[in-house]
Amino acid sequence: MGGGRSETSALTGTGGRRGMATTQNSQRPNTCCFCWCCCCSCSCLTVRNEEERQRWRRRKKIPDTKMETIPNCEACTKPSLEEIRLWSQSFDKLMRNPAGRNVFREFLRTEYSEENMLFWLACEDLKQEMNKSAIEEKAHSIYEDYISILSPKEVSLDARVREVINRKMQDPTPHTFEDAQLQIYTLMHRDSYPRFLSSNIYKAMTHFPPARMKEPAPHNTWQAF
């Protein structure tokens, strides 16, 4: 009898430890390859959410913003072939170039994610504003167009950034959306930019640069289209 109890206890103990290990493994969070900021706001999750949202927009057939319907566009200077090829060296070089932004925005439109560029441009415009009443008006327009969950042009942001925005919206400043702008910039860099470089749009341009391009006027990008 004693041997039986000892054997039973040993099996129970082993099973208990195995159960605890299984429980611990099941509770262990799924880690990912990288995080975009020190607060562990996972950019992998942001990218995945963005991909799911794009698929949802395709199913719903949500109309995208047509570049030709945006008023007050300004002409960009014709980029040289060398300049176009520089866009592949870094995302920053692409985004600093008005013609590059315009072409990249056209690519984003084909992926149903043009709102990322529109939001980024709107934030750039807001940071140049000095008038208090204009700042408040533009900030609220940006919030309604790109932050509100009710907007069809809502951008993908994590909970921490949304909380920061909601707090700052009590007294908007030119830098109210700074954290959100950085997160969307990172999303475009890591998710959309590699596909842009492999796209037919960009490959064709490296051989046949366009004669004329247009860039949305910054002072109008914050308005709802």
Residue pairs with C-beta under 8 A, 6 or more apart in sequence:
32 42
32 44
32 45
33 44
34 43
34 44
35 41
35 42
35 43
36 42
36 43
36 46
36 183
36 186
36 190
37 183
39 160
41 158
41 160
41 161
41 183
42 158
43 186
43 187
43 190
45 158
46 156
46 157
46 158
46 183
46 187
47 187
47 190
47 191
49 156
50 113
50 156
50 187
50 191
51 191
53 156
54 111
54 112
54 113
57 112
57 152
58 112
62 112
62 152
64 109
64 112
64 114
65 109
65 114
65 115
65 118
65 153
65 225
67 73
67 102
67 105
67 106
67 109
67 214
67 216
69 225
70 216
70 220
70 225
71 220
72 216
72 217
72 220
73 214
73 215
73 216
73 217
74 214
74 215
74 216
74 217
75 212
75 213
75 214
75 215
76 98
76 99
76 102
76 212
76 213
76 214
76 215
77 98
77 99
78 99
78 209
78 210
78 211
78 212
78 213
79 97
79 99
79 100
79 209
79 210
79 213
80 209
81 206
81 209
83 97
83 99
84 100
84 205
84 206
84 209
85 206
86 93
86 97
87 93
87 94
87 97
87 100
87 202
88 197
88 202
91 188
91 189
91 193
93 100
94 100
94 101
94 104
94 193
95 101
95 104
95 120
95 185
98 213
98 215
99 213
99 215
101 117
101 121
101 215
102 213
102 214
102 215
102 216
103 201
103 202
103 205
103 210
103 213
104 117
104 188
104 192
104 193
104 196
105 114
105 117
105 118
105 216
106 201
107 192
107 195
107 196
107 199
107 201
107 202
108 114
108 116
108 117
108 188
108 192
110 201
111 192
111 195
113 192
115 146
115 153
115 154
115 155
116 155
116 184
116 187
116 188
116 192
117 188
118 145
118 146
118 153
118 216
118 221
118 225
119 142
119 145
119 146
119 153
119 155
119 177
119 180
119 181
119 184
120 181
120 184
120 185
120 188
121 216
121 218
121 221
122 138
122 141
122 142
122 145
122 146
122 221
122 222
123 142
123 177
123 178
123 180
123 181
124 181
124 218
124 221
125 138
125 218
125 219
125 221
125 222
126 135
126 138
126 139
126 142
126 174
126 176
126 177
126 222
127 174
127 175
128 174
128 218
129 135
129 138
129 174
135 172
135 173
135 174
136 172
138 222
139 169
139 172
139 176
139 177
140 169
140 172
141 222
141 223
141 224
142 177
142 222
143 165
143 169
144 151
144 224
145 151
145 153
145 222
145 224
146 153
146 154
146 155
147 154
147 155
147 157
147 162
147 165
147 177
147 180
148 154
155 180
155 184
156 184
156 187
157 165
157 180
157 183
157 184
158 183
161 179
161 180
161 183
164 179
164 180
165 176
165 177
165 179
165 180
168 176
169 176
196 202
